[in-house]
Amino acid sequence: MNSSDTIIPSSFELPDFYHFPPFFTIQPVLSTREKQLGQWRELLLKYHTDLKISTLVLHECPLWKNNAINRQLTKDEIHIVIEDLIQSGYGEWEDTHTKTRVRILWRTPQQLASDIYDWALSNGYVNSICTVYELHSGEDVNGMSFEGVDEELL
């Protein structure tokens, strides 16, 4: 399966910049490229967070191609976007040798730790034991930033 075979769910609203053809070509001017990569980070995080997808399989991600404007990122450009995501703390390679799967960190580990601590503090769980299941799917975590996060990350 490749990205052209995967459809973006209609429930996911794409931002306006996704329909701008230059978005699908890594820009040569550094300041423009930094903004562009920030938009890719934002899009990837929103997509994976909204749809509760914790792993991005590079060749299956439908975001790399926009058929409506006949544009797509090249493999090299995809790796530039992913390396930026990882360097920003929002992803990590699941397979460091083949580099085909990225664990998406909906929030950086530091943000996640802070969110869990704040939740524990406000709910009286500091110095108590909670299971990974309770942090992942418990009734007390409904609506929290870490609800449904990758259990391995927890």
Accessible surface in RSA format (square Angstrom, percent):
REM  Atomic radii and reference values for relative SASA: ProtOr
REM  Chains: A
REM  Algorithm: Lee & Richards
REM  Probe-radius: 1.40
REM  Slices: 20
REM RES _ NUM      All-atoms   Total-Side   Main-Chain    Non-polar    All polar
REM                ABS   REL    ABS   REL    ABS   REL    ABS   REL    ABS   REL
RES MET A   1   145.87  75.5  86.91  57.5  58.96 140.4  84.70  72.0  61.17  81.0
RES ASN A   2    75.96  52.4  75.81  73.3   0.15   0.4  27.25  65.6  48.71  47.1
RES SER A   3    21.57  18.2  18.52  24.7   3.05   7.0   1.16   2.5  20.41  28.6
RES SER A   4    51.00  43.1  28.01  37.4  22.99  53.0  16.20  34.5  34.80  48.8
RES ASP A   5    87.15  61.0  60.58  60.3  26.57  62.8  19.85  46.7  67.30  67.1
RES THR A   6    40.77  29.0  29.59  30.0  11.19  26.7  32.54  43.7   8.23  12.4
RES ILE A   7   150.00  85.4 132.01  98.3  17.99  43.4 135.09  97.3  14.92  40.5
RES ILE A   8    32.96  18.8  20.95  15.6  12.02  29.0  20.95  15.1  12.02  32.6
RES PRO A   9    51.29  37.4  40.29  36.7  11.00  40.0  50.38  41.6   0.91   5.7
RES SER A  10   123.75 104.6  83.28 111.1  40.47  93.2  57.76 123.0  65.99  92.4
RES SER A  11    97.93  82.8  56.68  75.6  41.25  95.0  58.17 123.9  39.77  55.7
RES PHE A  12    10.61   5.3   0.37   0.2  10.24  26.6   2.83   1.7   7.78  22.3
RES GLU A  13   144.75  83.1 132.55 100.3  12.20  29.0  51.74 100.1  93.01  75.9
RES LEU A  14    43.25  24.1  27.16  19.4  16.10  40.5  27.22  19.1  16.04  43.2
RES PRO A  15    35.21  25.7  23.23  21.2  11.98  43.6  35.15  29.0   0.06   0.4
RES ASP A  16   131.23  91.9 119.01 118.4  12.22  28.9  38.19  89.9  93.04  92.8
RES PHE A  17    38.27  19.1  31.98  19.8   6.29  16.4  36.92  22.4   1.35   3.9
RES TYR A  18     3.80   1.8   3.80   2.2   0.00   0.0   3.51   2.6   0.29   0.4
RES HIS A  19    86.52  47.3  74.01  51.4  12.51  32.0  57.08  58.8  29.45  34.3
RES PHE A  20   122.74  61.4 120.71  74.8   2.03   5.3 122.70  74.4   0.04   0.1
RES PRO A  21    53.04  38.7  53.04  48.4   0.00   0.0  53.04  43.8   0.00   0.0
RES PRO A  22    52.24  38.1  48.19  43.9   4.04  14.7  51.90  42.9   0.33   2.1
RES PHE A  23     7.05   3.5   2.92   1.8   4.12  10.7   6.96   4.2   0.08   0.2
RES PHE A  24     2.22   1.1   0.00   0.0   2.22   5.8   0.00   0.0   2.22   6.3
RES THR A  25    54.77  39.0  54.74  55.5   0.02   0.1  47.79  64.2   6.98  10.5
RES ILE A  26    24.37  13.9  11.71   8.7  12.66  30.5  11.71   8.4  12.66  34.4
RES GLN A  27    37.82  21.1  37.44  27.4   0.37   0.9   6.17  13.1  31.64  24.0
RES PRO A  28   108.69  79.2  87.35  79.6  21.35  77.6  93.35  77.1  15.35  95.4
RES VAL A  29    91.66  60.3  86.58  78.4   5.08  12.2  91.66  79.6   0.00   0.0
RES LEU A  30   109.59  61.0 105.02  75.1   4.56  11.5 105.02  73.8   4.56  12.3
RES SER A  31    79.10  66.8  67.51  90.1  11.59  26.7  49.32 105.0  29.78  41.7
RES THR A  32    64.65  46.0  59.37  60.2   5.29  12.6  43.10  57.9  21.56  32.6
RES ARG A  33    68.12  28.6  68.12  34.7   0.00   0.0  12.00  16.4  56.11  34.0
RES GLU A  34   101.74  58.4  92.62  70.1   9.12  21.7  36.98  71.5  64.76  52.9
RES LYS A  35   144.99  70.7 133.74  82.1  11.25  26.8  85.75  77.2  59.23  63.1
RES GLN A  36     7.90   4.4   6.80   5.0   1.10   2.6   7.35  15.7   0.54   0.4
RES LEU A  37    17.79   9.9  17.37  12.4   0.42   1.1  17.37  12.2   0.42   1.1
RES GLY A  38    18.07  22.3   0.00   N/A  18.07  22.3  13.29  36.5   4.77  10.7
RES GLN A  39    44.27  24.8  43.63  31.9   0.64   1.5   9.69  20.6  34.59  26.2
RES TRP A  40     0.12   0.0   0.12   0.1   0.00   0.0   0.12   0.1   0.00   0.0
RES ARG A  41    61.25  25.7  61.12  31.2   0.13   0.3   4.03   5.5  57.22  34.7
RES GLU A  42   101.21  58.1  92.75  70.2   8.46  20.1  38.99  75.4  62.22  50.8
RES LEU A  43     2.21   1.2   0.40   0.3   1.82   4.6   2.21   1.6   0.00   0.0
RES LEU A  44     0.01   0.0   0.01   0.0   0.00   0.0   0.01   0.0   0.00   0.0
RES LEU A  45    27.27  15.2  27.02  19.3   0.25   0.6  27.27  19.2   0.00   0.0
RES LYS A  46   100.18  48.9  92.70  56.9   7.48  17.8  69.52  62.6  30.66  32.7
RES TYR A  47    10.39   4.8  10.39   5.9   0.00   0.0   2.66   2.0   7.73   9.5
RES HIS A  48     4.17   2.3   4.17   2.9   0.00   0.0   0.00   0.0   4.17   4.9
RES THR A  49    48.27  34.3  46.99  47.6   1.28   3.0  43.79  58.8   4.48   6.8
RES ASP A  50    74.64  52.3  44.00  43.8  30.64  72.4  21.38  50.3  53.25  53.1
RES LEU A  51    49.98  27.8  28.65  20.5  21.33  53.6  32.58  22.9  17.40  46.8
RES LYS A  52   121.10  59.1  97.58  59.9  23.52  56.0  72.71  65.4  48.39  51.5
RES ILE A  53    59.37  33.8  55.90  41.6   3.47   8.4  59.37  42.8   0.00   0.0
RES SER A  54    35.39  29.9  31.69  42.3   3.70   8.5   5.64  12.0  29.75  41.7
RES THR A  55    29.70  21.1  20.86  21.2   8.83  21.0  11.32  15.2  18.37  27.8
RES LEU A  56     2.21   1.2   0.35   0.2   1.86   4.7   2.21   1.6   0.00   0.0
RES VAL A  57    27.03  17.8  22.70  20.6   4.32  10.4  22.70  19.7   4.32  11.7
RES LEU A  58    13.49   7.5  12.65   9.1   0.84   2.1  12.79   9.0   0.70   1.9
RES HIS A  59    95.84  52.4  85.74  59.6  10.10  25.8  73.54  75.8  22.29  25.9
RES GLU A  60    64.45  37.0  62.18  47.0   2.26   5.4   8.18  15.8  56.26  45.9
RES CYS A  61     6.98   5.3   1.74   1.9   5.24  12.3   6.53  16.6   0.44   0.5
RES PRO A  62     8.16   5.9   5.38   4.9   2.78  10.1   5.38   4.4   2.78  17.3
RES LEU A  63     0.00   0.0   0.00   0.0   0.00   0.0   0.00   0.0   0.00   0.0
RES TRP A  64     4.30   1.7   4.30   2.1   0.00   0.0   4.30   2.3   0.00   0.0
RES LYS A  65    58.84  28.7  50.85  31.2   7.99  19.0  15.36  13.8  43.48  46.3
RES ASN A  66     6.86   4.7   4.36   4.2   2.50   6.0   2.49   6.0   4.37   4.2
RES ASN A  67   105.28  72.6  82.60  79.8  22.68  54.6  34.24  82.4  71.04  68.7
RES ALA A  68    91.78  84.4  45.09  69.6  46.69 106.2  58.31  82.1  33.47  88.7
RES ILE A  69    47.51  27.0  26.81  20.0  20.70  49.9  35.23  25.4  12.28  33.3
RES ASN A  70   130.80  90.2 115.51 111.6  15.28  36.8  27.69  66.6 103.11  99.7
RES ARG A  71    79.92  33.6  74.87  38.2   5.05  12.0  21.82  29.8  58.10  35.2
RES GLN A  72    95.71  53.5  82.84  60.5  12.87  30.6  22.62  48.2  73.08  55.4
RES LEU A  73     5.67   3.2   0.00   0.0   5.67  14.3   0.00   0.0   5.67  15.3
RES THR A  74    78.50  55.8  70.91  71.9   7.60  18.1  75.51 101.4   2.99   4.5
RES LYS A  75   170.81  83.3 165.04 101.3   5.76  13.7 108.22  97.4  62.58  66.7
RES ASP A  76   111.52  78.1 107.82 107.3   3.70   8.7  27.57  64.9  83.95  83.7
RES GLU A  77    25.24  14.5  25.24  19.1   0.00   0.0   9.29  18.0  15.95  13.0
RES ILE A  78    18.87  10.7  18.87  14.1   0.00   0.0  18.87  13.6   0.00   0.0
RES HIS A  79    65.77  35.9  65.47  45.5   0.30   0.8  37.63  38.8  28.14  32.7
RES ILE A  80    74.72  42.5  69.43  51.7   5.29  12.8  73.00  52.6   1.72   4.7
RES VAL A  81     1.73   1.1   1.44   1.3   0.29   0.7   1.44   1.3   0.29   0.8
RES ILE A  82     0.00   0.0   0.00   0.0   0.00   0.0   0.00   0.0   0.00   0.0
RES GLU A  83    56.86  32.6  56.86  43.0   0.00   0.0  34.77  67.3  22.09  18.0
RES ASP A  84    26.34  18.5  23.91  23.8   2.43   5.7   5.10  12.0  21.24  21.2
RES LEU A  85     0.05   0.0   0.05   0.0   0.00   0.0   0.05   0.0   0.00   0.0
RES ILE A  86    36.89  21.0  29.38  21.9   7.52  18.1  29.38  21.2   7.52  20.4
RES GLN A  87   150.08  83.9 112.01  81.9  38.07  90.7  41.44  88.2 108.64  82.4
RES SER A  88    42.76  36.1  16.58  22.1  26.18  60.3  18.71  39.9  24.04  33.7
RES GLY A  89    25.12  31.0   0.00   N/A  25.12  31.0  25.12  68.9   0.00   0.0
RES TYR A  90    45.30  21.1  45.30  25.8   0.00   0.0  19.36  14.5  25.94  32.0
RES GLY A  91     4.84   6.0   0.00   N/A   4.84   6.0   0.00   0.0   4.84  10.8
RES GLU A  92    66.23  38.0  65.63  49.6   0.60   1.4  23.49  45.4  42.74  34.9
RES TRP A  93    32.47  13.0  16.25   7.9  16.21  38.1  15.23   8.1  17.24  28.0
RES GLU A  94    61.72  35.4  24.68  18.7  37.05  88.2  15.68  30.3  46.04  37.6
RES ASP A  95    33.89  23.7  27.05  26.9   6.85  16.2  30.98  72.9   2.91   2.9
RES THR A  96    88.98  63.3  76.83  77.9  12.15  29.0  58.52  78.6  30.46  46.0
RES HIS A  97   180.77  98.8 148.40 103.2  32.37  82.8 103.34 106.5  77.43  90.1
RES THR A  98    95.49  67.9  72.51  73.5  22.98  54.8  73.68  99.0  21.82  33.0
RES LYS A  99    78.46  38.3  76.47  46.9   1.99   4.7  34.38  30.9  44.08  46.9
RES THR A 100    52.23  37.1  52.23  52.9   0.00   0.0  41.99  56.4  10.24  15.5
RES ARG A 101    97.19  40.8  97.19  49.5   0.00   0.0  29.45  40.2  67.75  41.1
RES VAL A 102     0.00   0.0   0.00   0.0   0.00   0.0   0.00   0.0   0.00   0.0
RES ARG A 103    30.76  12.9  30.76  15.7   0.00   0.0   0.05   0.1  30.71  18.6
RES ILE A 104     1.44   0.8   0.00   0.0   1.44   3.5   0.00   0.0   1.44   3.9
RES LEU A 105     5.23   2.9   5.23   3.7   0.00   0.0   5.23   3.7   0.00   0.0
RES TRP A 106    17.50   7.0   6.22   3.0  11.28  26.5   6.17   3.3  11.33  18.4
RES ARG A 107    75.37  31.6  74.47  38.0   0.90   2.1  13.05  17.8  62.32  37.8
RES THR A 108    17.58  12.5  17.58  17.8   0.00   0.0  14.19  19.1   3.39   5.1
RES PRO A 109    57.64  42.0  51.74  47.2   5.90  21.5  53.68  44.3   3.96  24.6
RES GLN A 110   134.37  75.1 123.88  90.5  10.50  25.0  67.51 143.7  66.87  50.7
RES GLN A 111    63.02  35.2  58.51  42.8   4.51  10.7  24.51  52.2  38.51  29.2
RES LEU A 112     8.12   4.5   8.12   5.8   0.00   0.0   8.12   5.7   0.00   0.0
RES ALA A 113    61.25  56.3  50.59  78.1  10.65  24.2  56.89  80.1   4.36  11.5
RES SER A 114    57.50  48.6  49.35  65.9   8.15  18.8  30.46  64.9  27.04  37.9
RES ASP A 115    25.73  18.0  23.04  22.9   2.69   6.4   7.46  17.6  18.27  18.2
RES ILE A 116    37.23  21.2  37.23  27.7   0.00   0.0  37.23  26.8   0.00   0.0
RES TYR A 117   119.26  55.7 115.94  66.0   3.32   8.6  87.71  65.9  31.55  38.9
RES ASP A 118    80.40  56.3  76.03  75.7   4.37  10.3  27.94  65.7  52.46  52.3
RES TRP A 119     9.13   3.7   6.99   3.4   2.15   5.0   8.89   4.7   0.24   0.4
RES ALA A 120    13.07  12.0  13.07  20.2   0.00   0.0  13.07  18.4   0.00   0.0
RES LEU A 121   104.75  58.3  88.36  63.2  16.39  41.2  88.63  62.2  16.12  43.4
RES SER A 122    93.21  78.8  51.88  69.2  41.33  95.2  51.65 110.0  41.56  58.2
RES ASN A 123    73.08  50.4  46.36  44.8  26.73  64.4  10.39  25.0  62.70  60.6
RES GLY A 124    62.23  76.7   0.00   N/A  62.23  76.7  36.25  99.5  25.99  58.2
RES TYR A 125    68.57  32.0  64.21  36.5   4.35  11.3  38.76  29.1  29.80  36.7
RES VAL A 126    57.40  37.8  39.01  35.3  18.39  44.3  43.10  37.4  14.30  38.8
RES ASN A 127   155.76 107.4 105.43 101.9  50.33 121.2  39.20  94.4 116.56 112.7
RES SER A 128    62.53  52.8  34.35  45.8  28.17  64.9  18.75  39.9  43.78  61.3
RES ILE A 129   169.50  96.5 140.00 104.3  29.51  71.1 143.09 103.0  26.42  71.7
RES CYS A 130    36.38  27.5  13.39  14.9  22.99  54.0   5.89  14.9  30.49  32.9
RES THR A 131    75.18  53.5  68.50  69.4   6.67  15.9  72.79  97.8   2.39   3.6
RES VAL A 132    68.11  44.8  64.18  58.1   3.93   9.5  64.18  55.8   3.93  10.7
RES TYR A 133   147.50  68.9 143.21  81.5   4.28  11.1 105.61  79.4  41.88  51.6
RES GLU A 134    78.02  44.8  76.77  58.1   1.24   3.0  26.79  51.8  51.23  41.8
RES LEU A 135    26.00  14.5  26.00  18.6   0.00   0.0  26.00  18.3   0.00   0.0
RES HIS A 136    36.11  19.7  35.27  24.5   0.84   2.1  25.35  26.1  10.76  12.5
RES SER A 137    48.14  40.7  24.72  33.0  23.42  54.0  19.02  40.5  29.12  40.8
RES GLY A 138    10.58  13.1   0.00   N/A  10.58  13.1  10.55  29.0   0.03   0.1
RES GLU A 139   158.48  91.0 139.92 105.9  18.56  44.2  54.10 104.6 104.38  85.2
RES ASP A 140    79.75  55.9  60.36  60.1  19.39  45.8  17.11  40.3  62.64  62.5
RES VAL A 141     0.08   0.1   0.08   0.1   0.00   0.0   0.08   0.1   0.00   0.0
RES ASN A 142   103.31  71.2  83.27  80.5  20.04  48.3  29.11  70.1  74.21  71.7
RES GLY A 143    74.68  92.1   0.00   N/A  74.68  92.1  39.94 109.6  34.74  77.8
RES MET A 144    68.74  35.6  59.77  39.6   8.97  21.4  34.27  29.1  34.47  45.7
RES SER A 145    46.54  39.3  21.18  28.3  25.36  58.4  33.80  72.0  12.74  17.9
RES PHE A 146     0.00   0.0   0.00   0.0   0.00   0.0   0.00   0.0   0.00   0.0
RES GLU A 147    50.71  29.1  49.98  37.8   0.73   1.7   8.75  16.9  41.96  34.3
RES GLY A 148    23.82  29.4   0.00   N/A  23.82  29.4  12.81  35.2  11.01  24.7
RES VAL A 149     1.98   1.3   1.98   1.8   0.00   0.0   1.98   1.7   0.00   0.0
RES ASP A 150    23.38  16.4  17.12  17.0   6.27  14.8   6.66  15.7  16.72  16.7
RES GLU A 151    94.64  54.3  85.25  64.5   9.39  22.4  23.82  46.1  70.82  57.8
RES GLU A 152   141.45  81.2 106.42  80.5  35.03  83.4  47.32  91.5  94.13  76.9
RES LEU A 153    41.76  23.3  17.98  12.9  23.78  59.8  22.41  15.7  19.35  52.1
RES LEU A 154    50.87  28.3   0.86   0.6  50.01 125.7  11.09   7.8  39.78 107.1
END  Absolute sums over single chains surface
CHAIN  1 A     9023.5       7314.1       1709.4       4950.5       4073.0
END  Absolute sums over all chains
TOTAL          9023.5       7314.1       1709.4       4950.5       4073.0
